Amino acid sequence: PREIFDTCKTTTTCWGGISRNTKSGIAWFALATMKDNLSEPKLVNGTNYAHSYAHAIQYAALSEIPAQRLPRWLLEGVATYSQAAVEGMVSFDLYKSERTRETGGLNNSLEWLESFLAPTGNDWSHWNKYTGNDSWRVYDVGFMATEALVALRGPNTVMSLYTKVGSGQTFDQAFNELYGISWAEAHKIIARVISLQINK
C-alpha cells in the first residue's frame, strides 16, 4: 500500500505505475490515474500497460536474482521500448511519435553516453549517482540502447538476457553469449549509434 500511495501523493503528481512480482510468482501492477487525466495518451493507447507488463516479464525471468545484476537502463529501456512497440503494431508513424516523445530531450555527448553505458562488473547501481534530469536517462538512453539491441538480434534475445542472468550468469557472460561481443566493446558502439542519431 505504501508504494501505491507514494505514486499518487498529490493531484499533480499522480502518474506512473508500479510493477511487482510476488515470491509465489504472481505479477501485479498498479497504474496511478486521476479523474482529470483519464484521457492521458499513455492510459488510452495502452503504453503504460505495456511498460508495466514488460517489467513483470523481466522480474519473472530473474526469479530470485536481484534486478541490480543487470543495468537499470536495460530494465527501463526494455519497458519504454515496449511502449513504442505497442504503438508500432498500429502504425510506424505512431511508433516514431512515441519514440520522439520518449527520447526527444536527449542531447548528451558521446563521452557522457559511453560513461553512462560503461560496464561496472556485477553491480549496476552506479546510476544512483545521477541526479536531476540525468536520473531519467535510464528511460531514454535505455530505450535507444534497447532499440539497437532489438535491431541486431530481435526482442527475444534482449529478454533472454534476463533469463540467463536469472539462471546464474553475469550480465557480461549473457551478453557475450547472445551477441558475440563483450559489453566492454559493445557499449562504445551503441553509445556512438545513439550519439549519431541524437546529434544529426
mmCIF file of the C-alpha atoms, coordinates in Angstrom:
data_MODEL
# 
_entry.id   MODEL 
# 
loop_
_atom_site.group_PDB 
_atom_site.id 
_atom_site.type_symbol 
_atom_site.label_atom_id 
_atom_site.label_alt_id 
_atom_site.label_comp_id 
_atom_site.label_asym_id 
_atom_site.label_entity_id 
_atom_site.label_seq_id 
_atom_site.pdbx_PDB_ins_code 
_atom_site.Cartn_x 
_atom_site.Cartn_y 
_atom_site.Cartn_z 
_atom_site.occupancy 
_atom_site.B_iso_or_equiv 
_atom_site.pdbx_formal_charge 
_atom_site.auth_seq_id 
_atom_site.auth_comp_id 
_atom_site.auth_asym_id 
_atom_site.auth_atom_id 
_atom_site.pdbx_PDB_model_num 
ATOM 1   C CA . PRO A 1 1   ? 0.000   0.000   0.000   1.00 0.00 ? 1   PRO A CA 1 
ATOM 2   C CA . ARG A 1 2   ? 2.810   2.471   0.788   1.00 0.00 ? 2   ARG A CA 1 
ATOM 3   C CA . GLU A 1 3   ? 4.201   2.217   -2.751  1.00 0.00 ? 3   GLU A CA 1 
ATOM 4   C CA . ILE A 1 4   ? 0.797   2.859   -4.265  1.00 0.00 ? 4   ILE A CA 1 
ATOM 5   C CA . PHE A 1 5   ? 0.209   5.913   -2.076  1.00 0.00 ? 5   PHE A CA 1 
ATOM 6   C CA . ASP A 1 6   ? 3.726   7.199   -2.857  1.00 0.00 ? 6   ASP A CA 1 
ATOM 7   C CA . THR A 1 7   ? 2.900   7.008   -6.572  1.00 0.00 ? 7   THR A CA 1 
ATOM 8   C CA . CYS A 1 8   ? -0.154  9.207   -6.075  1.00 0.00 ? 8   CYS A CA 1 
ATOM 9   C CA . LYS A 1 9   ? 0.713   11.656  -3.287  1.00 0.00 ? 9   LYS A CA 1 
ATOM 10  C CA . THR A 1 10  ? -0.934  14.749  -4.748  1.00 0.00 ? 10  THR A CA 1 
ATOM 11  C CA . THR A 1 11  ? -3.309  15.598  -7.578  1.00 0.00 ? 11  THR A CA 1 
ATOM 12  C CA . THR A 1 12  ? -0.435  16.999  -9.643  1.00 0.00 ? 12  THR A CA 1 
ATOM 13  C CA . THR A 1 13  ? 1.946   14.086  -9.068  1.00 0.00 ? 13  THR A CA 1 
ATOM 14  C CA . CYS A 1 14  ? -0.479  11.200  -9.525  1.00 0.00 ? 14  CYS A CA 1 
ATOM 15  C CA . TRP A 1 15  ? 1.068   9.440   -12.505 1.00 0.00 ? 15  TRP A CA 1 
ATOM 16  C CA . GLY A 1 16  ? 3.176   6.438   -13.466 1.00 0.00 ? 16  GLY A CA 1 
ATOM 17  C CA . GLY A 1 17  ? 2.837   2.961   -12.074 1.00 0.00 ? 17  GLY A CA 1 
ATOM 18  C CA . ILE A 1 18  ? 4.336   0.118   -10.089 1.00 0.00 ? 18  ILE A CA 1 
ATOM 19  C CA . SER A 1 19  ? 5.073   -3.390  -11.297 1.00 0.00 ? 19  SER A CA 1 
ATOM 20  C CA . ARG A 1 20  ? 5.955   -6.148  -8.834  1.00 0.00 ? 20  ARG A CA 1 
ATOM 21  C CA . ASN A 1 21  ? 6.129   -9.928  -8.702  1.00 0.00 ? 21  ASN A CA 1 
ATOM 22  C CA . THR A 1 22  ? 5.296   -11.827 -5.532  1.00 0.00 ? 22  THR A CA 1 
ATOM 23  C CA . LYS A 1 23  ? 7.557   -14.603 -4.203  1.00 0.00 ? 23  LYS A CA 1 
ATOM 24  C CA . SER A 1 24  ? 4.979   -17.110 -5.403  1.00 0.00 ? 24  SER A CA 1 
ATOM 25  C CA . GLY A 1 25  ? 5.385   -15.784 -8.970  1.00 0.00 ? 25  GLY A CA 1 
ATOM 26  C CA . ILE A 1 26  ? 2.224   -13.718 -9.313  1.00 0.00 ? 26  ILE A CA 1 
ATOM 27  C CA . ALA A 1 27  ? 2.798   -10.465 -11.204 1.00 0.00 ? 27  ALA A CA 1 
ATOM 28  C CA . TRP A 1 28  ? 0.761   -7.364  -10.413 1.00 0.00 ? 28  TRP A CA 1 
ATOM 29  C CA . PHE A 1 29  ? 0.884   -3.733  -11.332 1.00 0.00 ? 29  PHE A CA 1 
ATOM 30  C CA . ALA A 1 30  ? -0.948  -0.606  -10.304 1.00 0.00 ? 30  ALA A CA 1 
ATOM 31  C CA . LEU A 1 31  ? -1.267  2.471   -12.504 1.00 0.00 ? 31  LEU A CA 1 
ATOM 32  C CA . ALA A 1 32  ? -1.918  5.857   -10.952 1.00 0.00 ? 32  ALA A CA 1 
ATOM 33  C CA . THR A 1 33  ? -4.741  7.818   -12.531 1.00 0.00 ? 33  THR A CA 1 
ATOM 34  C CA . MET A 1 34  ? -6.801  10.839  -11.594 1.00 0.00 ? 34  MET A CA 1 
ATOM 35  C CA . LYS A 1 35  ? -10.275 11.636  -12.801 1.00 0.00 ? 35  LYS A CA 1 
ATOM 36  C CA . ASP A 1 36  ? -8.812  14.648  -14.638 1.00 0.00 ? 36  ASP A CA 1 
ATOM 37  C CA . ASN A 1 37  ? -6.185  12.673  -16.556 1.00 0.00 ? 37  ASN A CA 1 
ATOM 38  C CA . LEU A 1 38  ? -8.232  9.719   -17.805 1.00 0.00 ? 38  LEU A CA 1 
ATOM 39  C CA . SER A 1 39  ? -7.650  10.995  -21.349 1.00 0.00 ? 39  SER A CA 1 
ATOM 40  C CA . GLU A 1 40  ? -3.861  10.921  -20.835 1.00 0.00 ? 40  GLU A CA 1 
ATOM 41  C CA . PRO A 1 41  ? -2.467  9.276   -24.008 1.00 0.00 ? 41  PRO A CA 1 
ATOM 42  C CA . LYS A 1 42  ? -0.480  6.661   -22.054 1.00 0.00 ? 42  LYS A CA 1 
ATOM 43  C CA . LEU A 1 43  ? -3.700  5.424   -20.477 1.00 0.00 ? 43  LEU A CA 1 
ATOM 44  C CA . VAL A 1 44  ? -5.763  5.470   -23.665 1.00 0.00 ? 44  VAL A CA 1 
ATOM 45  C CA . ASN A 1 45  ? -3.242  3.879   -26.032 1.00 0.00 ? 45  ASN A CA 1 
ATOM 46  C CA . GLY A 1 46  ? -2.033  1.150   -23.669 1.00 0.00 ? 46  GLY A CA 1 
ATOM 47  C CA . THR A 1 47  ? 1.599   2.229   -23.413 1.00 0.00 ? 47  THR A CA 1 
ATOM 48  C CA . ASN A 1 48  ? 1.502   2.388   -19.585 1.00 0.00 ? 48  ASN A CA 1 
ATOM 49  C CA . TYR A 1 49  ? 0.195   -1.162  -19.522 1.00 0.00 ? 49  TYR A CA 1 
ATOM 50  C CA . ALA A 1 50  ? 2.888   -2.367  -21.929 1.00 0.00 ? 50  ALA A CA 1 
ATOM 51  C CA . HIS A 1 51  ? 5.604   -0.752  -19.796 1.00 0.00 ? 51  HIS A CA 1 
ATOM 52  C CA . SER A 1 52  ? 4.399   -2.439  -16.606 1.00 0.00 ? 52  SER A CA 1 
ATOM 53  C CA . TYR A 1 53  ? 3.805   -5.771  -18.332 1.00 0.00 ? 53  TYR A CA 1 
ATOM 54  C CA . ALA A 1 54  ? 7.383   -5.781  -19.673 1.00 0.00 ? 54  ALA A CA 1 
ATOM 55  C CA . HIS A 1 55  ? 8.652   -5.266  -16.118 1.00 0.00 ? 55  HIS A CA 1 
ATOM 56  C CA . ALA A 1 56  ? 6.554   -8.200  -14.894 1.00 0.00 ? 56  ALA A CA 1 
ATOM 57  C CA . ILE A 1 57  ? 8.166   -10.461 -17.519 1.00 0.00 ? 57  ILE A CA 1 
ATOM 58  C CA . GLN A 1 58  ? 11.650  -9.199  -16.632 1.00 0.00 ? 58  GLN A CA 1 
ATOM 59  C CA . TYR A 1 59  ? 11.138  -9.857  -12.907 1.00 0.00 ? 59  TYR A CA 1 
ATOM 60  C CA . ALA A 1 60  ? 9.685   -13.319 -13.591 1.00 0.00 ? 60  ALA A CA 1 
ATOM 61  C CA . ALA A 1 61  ? 12.702  -14.241 -15.742 1.00 0.00 ? 61  ALA A CA 1 
ATOM 62  C CA . LEU A 1 62  ? 15.078  -13.132 -12.984 1.00 0.00 ? 62  LEU A CA 1 
ATOM 63  C CA . SER A 1 63  ? 13.289  -15.290 -10.410 1.00 0.00 ? 63  SER A CA 1 
ATOM 64  C CA . GLU A 1 64  ? 15.140  -14.707 -7.108  1.00 0.00 ? 64  GLU A CA 1 
ATOM 65  C CA . ILE A 1 65  ? 18.063  -12.780 -8.669  1.00 0.00 ? 65  ILE A CA 1 
ATOM 66  C CA . PRO A 1 66  ? 18.066  -9.038  -7.801  1.00 0.00 ? 66  PRO A CA 1 
ATOM 67  C CA . ALA A 1 67  ? 17.344  -6.706  -10.730 1.00 0.00 ? 67  ALA A CA 1 
ATOM 68  C CA . GLN A 1 68  ? 20.582  -4.817  -9.908  1.00 0.00 ? 68  GLN A CA 1 
ATOM 69  C CA . ARG A 1 69  ? 22.510  -7.676  -11.548 1.00 0.00 ? 69  ARG A CA 1 
ATOM 70  C CA . LEU A 1 70  ? 21.575  -6.070  -14.865 1.00 0.00 ? 70  LEU A CA 1 
ATOM 71  C CA . PRO A 1 71  ? 21.872  -2.419  -15.884 1.00 0.00 ? 71  PRO A CA 1 
ATOM 72  C CA . ARG A 1 72  ? 18.930  -0.257  -14.842 1.00 0.00 ? 72  ARG A CA 1 
ATOM 73  C CA . TRP A 1 73  ? 18.935  1.369   -18.280 1.00 0.00 ? 73  TRP A CA 1 
ATOM 74  C CA . LEU A 1 74  ? 18.092  -2.095  -19.671 1.00 0.00 ? 74  LEU A CA 1 
ATOM 75  C CA . LEU A 1 75  ? 15.273  -2.606  -17.165 1.00 0.00 ? 75  LEU A CA 1 
ATOM 76  C CA . GLU A 1 76  ? 13.638  0.719   -18.030 1.00 0.00 ? 76  GLU A CA 1 
ATOM 77  C CA . GLY A 1 77  ? 14.799  0.743   -21.651 1.00 0.00 ? 77  GLY A CA 1 
ATOM 78  C CA . VAL A 1 78  ? 13.076  -2.544  -22.475 1.00 0.00 ? 78  VAL A CA 1 
ATOM 79  C CA . ALA A 1 79  ? 9.876   -1.362  -20.788 1.00 0.00 ? 79  ALA A CA 1 
ATOM 80  C CA . THR A 1 80  ? 9.962   2.016   -22.551 1.00 0.00 ? 80  THR A CA 1 
ATOM 81  C CA . TYR A 1 81  ? 10.748  0.358   -25.894 1.00 0.00 ? 81  TYR A CA 1 
ATOM 82  C CA . SER A 1 82  ? 7.723   -1.918  -25.292 1.00 0.00 ? 82  SER A CA 1 
ATOM 83  C CA . GLN A 1 83  ? 5.541   1.193   -25.092 1.00 0.00 ? 83  GLN A CA 1 
ATOM 84  C CA . ALA A 1 84  ? 6.584   2.218   -28.584 1.00 0.00 ? 84  ALA A CA 1 
ATOM 85  C CA . ALA A 1 85  ? 6.272   -1.349  -29.878 1.00 0.00 ? 85  ALA A CA 1 
ATOM 86  C CA . VAL A 1 86  ? 2.591   -1.336  -28.853 1.00 0.00 ? 86  VAL A CA 1 
ATOM 87  C CA . GLU A 1 87  ? 2.103   1.806   -30.923 1.00 0.00 ? 87  GLU A CA 1 
ATOM 88  C CA . GLY A 1 88  ? 4.122   0.246   -33.757 1.00 0.00 ? 88  GLY A CA 1 
ATOM 89  C CA . MET A 1 89  ? 1.557   -2.529  -34.013 1.00 0.00 ? 89  MET A CA 1 
ATOM 90  C CA . VAL A 1 90  ? -0.877  0.138   -35.239 1.00 0.00 ? 90  VAL A CA 1 
ATOM 91  C CA . SER A 1 91  ? 1.479   2.130   -37.477 1.00 0.00 ? 91  SER A CA 1 
ATOM 92  C CA . PHE A 1 92  ? 5.120   3.075   -37.875 1.00 0.00 ? 92  PHE A CA 1 
ATOM 93  C CA . ASP A 1 93  ? 4.164   6.750   -37.548 1.00 0.00 ? 93  ASP A CA 1 
ATOM 94  C CA . LEU A 1 94  ? 2.739   6.092   -34.089 1.00 0.00 ? 94  LEU A CA 1 
ATOM 95  C CA . TYR A 1 95  ? 5.949   4.234   -33.186 1.00 0.00 ? 95  TYR A CA 1 
ATOM 96  C CA . LYS A 1 96  ? 8.010   7.218   -34.321 1.00 0.00 ? 96  LYS A CA 1 
ATOM 97  C CA . SER A 1 97  ? 5.783   9.602   -32.386 1.00 0.00 ? 97  SER A CA 1 
ATOM 98  C CA . GLU A 1 98  ? 6.156   7.581   -29.159 1.00 0.00 ? 98  GLU A CA 1 
ATOM 99  C CA . ARG A 1 99  ? 9.903   7.279   -29.760 1.00 0.00 ? 99  ARG A CA 1 
ATOM 100 C CA . THR A 1 100 ? 10.235  11.042  -30.206 1.00 0.00 ? 100 THR A CA 1 
ATOM 101 C CA . ARG A 1 101 ? 8.151   11.706  -27.100 1.00 0.00 ? 101 ARG A CA 1 
ATOM 102 C CA . GLU A 1 102 ? 10.375  9.410   -25.026 1.00 0.00 ? 102 GLU A CA 1 
ATOM 103 C CA . THR A 1 103 ? 13.778  10.382  -26.438 1.00 0.00 ? 103 THR A CA 1 
ATOM 104 C CA . GLY A 1 104 ? 13.277  13.937  -27.732 1.00 0.00 ? 104 GLY A CA 1 
ATOM 105 C CA . GLY A 1 105 ? 15.055  15.584  -24.790 1.00 0.00 ? 105 GLY A CA 1 
ATOM 106 C CA . LEU A 1 106 ? 18.230  13.545  -25.158 1.00 0.00 ? 106 LEU A CA 1 
ATOM 107 C CA . ASN A 1 107 ? 21.228  15.664  -26.197 1.00 0.00 ? 107 ASN A CA 1 
ATOM 108 C CA . ASN A 1 108 ? 24.161  14.248  -24.215 1.00 0.00 ? 108 ASN A CA 1 
ATOM 109 C CA . SER A 1 109 ? 27.678  13.963  -25.625 1.00 0.00 ? 109 SER A CA 1 
ATOM 110 C CA . LEU A 1 110 ? 29.285  10.766  -26.897 1.00 0.00 ? 110 LEU A CA 1 
ATOM 111 C CA . GLU A 1 111 ? 31.646  10.755  -23.906 1.00 0.00 ? 111 GLU A CA 1 
ATOM 112 C CA . TRP A 1 112 ? 28.727  11.067  -21.495 1.00 0.00 ? 112 TRP A CA 1 
ATOM 113 C CA . LEU A 1 113 ? 26.853  8.230   -23.232 1.00 0.00 ? 113 LEU A CA 1 
ATOM 114 C CA . GLU A 1 114 ? 29.916  5.971   -23.089 1.00 0.00 ? 114 GLU A CA 1 
ATOM 115 C CA . SER A 1 115 ? 30.327  6.674   -19.385 1.00 0.00 ? 115 SER A CA 1 
ATOM 116 C CA . PHE A 1 116 ? 26.630  6.079   -18.720 1.00 0.00 ? 116 PHE A CA 1 
ATOM 117 C CA . LEU A 1 117 ? 26.573  2.734   -20.540 1.00 0.00 ? 117 LEU A CA 1 
ATOM 118 C CA . ALA A 1 118 ? 30.000  1.582   -19.319 1.00 0.00 ? 118 ALA A CA 1 
ATOM 119 C CA . PRO A 1 119 ? 30.238  -1.801  -17.567 1.00 0.00 ? 119 PRO A CA 1 
ATOM 120 C CA . THR A 1 120 ? 30.794  -1.873  -13.809 1.00 0.00 ? 120 THR A CA 1 
ATOM 121 C CA . GLY A 1 121 ? 31.071  -5.583  -13.063 1.00 0.00 ? 121 GLY A CA 1 
ATOM 122 C CA . ASN A 1 122 ? 28.116  -7.242  -11.334 1.00 0.00 ? 122 ASN A CA 1 
ATOM 123 C CA . ASP A 1 123 ? 26.906  -4.130  -9.522  1.00 0.00 ? 123 ASP A CA 1 
ATOM 124 C CA . TRP A 1 124 ? 24.963  -1.791  -11.760 1.00 0.00 ? 124 TRP A CA 1 
ATOM 125 C CA . SER A 1 125 ? 23.756  0.527   -9.007  1.00 0.00 ? 125 SER A CA 1 
ATOM 126 C CA . HIS A 1 126 ? 26.162  3.343   -10.001 1.00 0.00 ? 126 HIS A CA 1 
ATOM 127 C CA . TRP A 1 127 ? 23.242  5.115   -11.704 1.00 0.00 ? 127 TRP A CA 1 
ATOM 128 C CA . ASN A 1 128 ? 22.264  6.264   -8.220  1.00 0.00 ? 128 ASN A CA 1 
ATOM 129 C CA . LYS A 1 129 ? 24.907  8.994   -8.590  1.00 0.00 ? 129 LYS A CA 1 
ATOM 130 C CA . TYR A 1 130 ? 22.899  10.662  -11.353 1.00 0.00 ? 130 TYR A CA 1 
ATOM 131 C CA . THR A 1 131 ? 20.542  13.378  -10.170 1.00 0.00 ? 131 THR A CA 1 
ATOM 132 C CA . GLY A 1 132 ? 18.009  15.758  -11.679 1.00 0.00 ? 132 GLY A CA 1 
ATOM 133 C CA . ASN A 1 133 ? 17.251  15.194  -15.354 1.00 0.00 ? 133 ASN A CA 1 
ATOM 134 C CA . ASP A 1 134 ? 20.162  12.779  -15.667 1.00 0.00 ? 134 ASP A CA 1 
ATOM 135 C CA . SER A 1 135 ? 18.403  10.329  -13.357 1.00 0.00 ? 135 SER A CA 1 
ATOM 136 C CA . TRP A 1 136 ? 15.745  9.929   -16.077 1.00 0.00 ? 136 TRP A CA 1 
ATOM 137 C CA . ARG A 1 137 ? 18.324  8.929   -18.685 1.00 0.00 ? 137 ARG A CA 1 
ATOM 138 C CA . VAL A 1 138 ? 17.704  5.255   -17.836 1.00 0.00 ? 138 VAL A CA 1 
ATOM 139 C CA . TYR A 1 139 ? 14.465  5.664   -19.822 1.00 0.00 ? 139 TYR A CA 1 
ATOM 140 C CA . ASP A 1 140 ? 15.572  7.462   -22.993 1.00 0.00 ? 140 ASP A CA 1 
ATOM 141 C CA . VAL A 1 141 ? 19.151  6.193   -23.276 1.00 0.00 ? 141 VAL A CA 1 
ATOM 142 C CA . GLY A 1 142 ? 17.803  2.794   -22.258 1.00 0.00 ? 142 GLY A CA 1 
ATOM 143 C CA . PHE A 1 143 ? 15.151  2.993   -24.978 1.00 0.00 ? 143 PHE A CA 1 
ATOM 144 C CA . MET A 1 144 ? 17.692  3.781   -27.677 1.00 0.00 ? 144 MET A CA 1 
ATOM 145 C CA . ALA A 1 145 ? 20.178  1.149   -26.478 1.00 0.00 ? 145 ALA A CA 1 
ATOM 146 C CA . THR A 1 146 ? 17.386  -1.437  -26.369 1.00 0.00 ? 146 THR A CA 1 
ATOM 147 C CA . GLU A 1 147 ? 16.229  -0.413  -29.842 1.00 0.00 ? 147 GLU A CA 1 
ATOM 148 C CA . ALA A 1 148 ? 19.756  -1.030  -31.146 1.00 0.00 ? 148 ALA A CA 1 
ATOM 149 C CA . LEU A 1 149 ? 19.912  -4.449  -29.462 1.00 0.00 ? 149 LEU A CA 1 
ATOM 150 C CA . VAL A 1 150 ? 16.498  -5.405  -30.870 1.00 0.00 ? 150 VAL A CA 1 
ATOM 151 C CA . ALA A 1 151 ? 17.649  -4.329  -34.345 1.00 0.00 ? 151 ALA A CA 1 
ATOM 152 C CA . LEU A 1 152 ? 20.674  -6.620  -34.005 1.00 0.00 ? 152 LEU A CA 1 
ATOM 153 C CA . ARG A 1 153 ? 19.070  -9.806  -32.685 1.00 0.00 ? 153 ARG A CA 1 
ATOM 154 C CA . GLY A 1 154 ? 15.367  -9.249  -32.019 1.00 0.00 ? 154 GLY A CA 1 
ATOM 155 C CA . PRO A 1 155 ? 13.333  -8.678  -28.853 1.00 0.00 ? 155 PRO A CA 1 
ATOM 156 C CA . ASN A 1 156 ? 13.588  -12.295 -27.671 1.00 0.00 ? 156 ASN A CA 1 
ATOM 157 C CA . THR A 1 157 ? 17.363  -12.007 -27.418 1.00 0.00 ? 157 THR A CA 1 
ATOM 158 C CA . VAL A 1 158 ? 17.071  -8.861  -25.288 1.00 0.00 ? 158 VAL A CA 1 
ATOM 159 C CA . MET A 1 159 ? 14.671  -10.642 -22.948 1.00 0.00 ? 159 MET A CA 1 
ATOM 160 C CA . SER A 1 160 ? 16.992  -13.673 -22.885 1.00 0.00 ? 160 SER A CA 1 
ATOM 161 C CA . LEU A 1 161 ? 19.497  -11.510 -21.028 1.00 0.00 ? 161 LEU A CA 1 
ATOM 162 C CA . TYR A 1 162 ? 17.087  -11.692 -18.076 1.00 0.00 ? 162 TYR A CA 1 
ATOM 163 C CA . THR A 1 163 ? 16.574  -15.451 -18.374 1.00 0.00 ? 163 THR A CA 1 
ATOM 164 C CA . LYS A 1 164 ? 20.320  -16.099 -18.469 1.00 0.00 ? 164 LYS A CA 1 
ATOM 165 C CA . VAL A 1 165 ? 21.084  -13.810 -15.524 1.00 0.00 ? 165 VAL A CA 1 
ATOM 166 C CA . GLY A 1 166 ? 18.166  -15.413 -13.694 1.00 0.00 ? 166 GLY A CA 1 
ATOM 167 C CA . SER A 1 167 ? 19.822  -18.792 -14.201 1.00 0.00 ? 167 SER A CA 1 
ATOM 168 C CA . GLY A 1 168 ? 23.122  -17.618 -12.704 1.00 0.00 ? 168 GLY A CA 1 
ATOM 169 C CA . GLN A 1 169 ? 25.147  -15.920 -15.433 1.00 0.00 ? 169 GLN A CA 1 
ATOM 170 C CA . THR A 1 170 ? 26.502  -12.404 -15.109 1.00 0.00 ? 170 THR A CA 1 
ATOM 171 C CA . PHE A 1 171 ? 25.220  -9.741  -17.485 1.00 0.00 ? 171 PHE A CA 1 
ATOM 172 C CA . ASP A 1 172 ? 28.619  -9.742  -19.236 1.00 0.00 ? 172 ASP A CA 1 
ATOM 173 C CA . GLN A 1 173 ? 28.531  -13.522 -19.750 1.00 0.00 ? 173 GLN A CA 1 
ATOM 174 C CA . ALA A 1 174 ? 24.968  -13.473 -21.008 1.00 0.00 ? 174 ALA A CA 1 
ATOM 175 C CA . PHE A 1 175 ? 25.585  -10.532 -23.335 1.00 0.00 ? 175 PHE A CA 1 
ATOM 176 C CA . ASN A 1 176 ? 28.722  -12.097 -24.826 1.00 0.00 ? 176 ASN A CA 1 
ATOM 177 C CA . GLU A 1 177 ? 26.924  -15.398 -25.403 1.00 0.00 ? 177 GLU A CA 1 
ATOM 178 C CA . LEU A 1 178 ? 23.884  -13.813 -27.045 1.00 0.00 ? 178 LEU A CA 1 
ATOM 179 C CA . TYR A 1 179 ? 25.574  -11.060 -29.089 1.00 0.00 ? 179 TYR A CA 1 
ATOM 180 C CA . GLY A 1 180 ? 29.049  -12.492 -29.712 1.00 0.00 ? 180 GLY A CA 1 
ATOM 181 C CA . ILE A 1 181 ? 30.833  -9.435  -28.331 1.00 0.00 ? 181 ILE A CA 1 
ATOM 182 C CA . SER A 1 182 ? 31.689  -8.228  -24.847 1.00 0.00 ? 182 SER A CA 1 
ATOM 183 C CA . TRP A 1 183 ? 29.681  -5.396  -23.325 1.00 0.00 ? 183 TRP A CA 1 
ATOM 184 C CA . ALA A 1 184 ? 33.006  -3.603  -22.734 1.00 0.00 ? 184 ALA A CA 1 
ATOM 185 C CA . GLU A 1 185 ? 33.332  -3.382  -26.541 1.00 0.00 ? 185 GLU A CA 1 
ATOM 186 C CA . ALA A 1 186 ? 29.656  -3.113  -27.453 1.00 0.00 ? 186 ALA A CA 1 
ATOM 187 C CA . HIS A 1 187 ? 28.764  -0.203  -25.169 1.00 0.00 ? 187 HIS A CA 1 
ATOM 188 C CA . LYS A 1 188 ? 31.070  2.132   -27.098 1.00 0.00 ? 188 LYS A CA 1 
ATOM 189 C CA . ILE A 1 189 ? 29.498  1.139   -30.419 1.00 0.00 ? 189 ILE A CA 1 
ATOM 190 C CA . ILE A 1 190 ? 25.970  1.587   -29.076 1.00 0.00 ? 190 ILE A CA 1 
ATOM 191 C CA . ALA A 1 191 ? 26.893  4.933   -27.493 1.00 0.00 ? 191 ALA A CA 1 
ATOM 192 C CA . ARG A 1 192 ? 28.153  6.069   -30.897 1.00 0.00 ? 192 ARG A CA 1 
ATOM 193 C CA . VAL A 1 193 ? 24.963  4.886   -32.636 1.00 0.00 ? 193 VAL A CA 1 
ATOM 194 C CA . ILE A 1 194 ? 22.854  6.837   -30.138 1.00 0.00 ? 194 ILE A CA 1 
ATOM 195 C CA . SER A 1 195 ? 25.088  9.910   -30.417 1.00 0.00 ? 195 SER A CA 1 
ATOM 196 C CA . LEU A 1 196 ? 24.844  9.930   -34.217 1.00 0.00 ? 196 LEU A CA 1 
ATOM 197 C CA . GLN A 1 197 ? 21.051  9.741   -34.043 1.00 0.00 ? 197 GLN A CA 1 
ATOM 198 C CA . ILE A 1 198 ? 20.541  12.498  -31.467 1.00 0.00 ? 198 ILE A CA 1 
ATOM 199 C CA . ASN A 1 199 ? 23.132  14.892  -32.894 1.00 0.00 ? 199 ASN A CA 1 
ATOM 200 C CA . LYS A 1 200 ? 22.306  14.692  -36.605 1.00 0.00 ? 200 LYS A CA 1 
# 
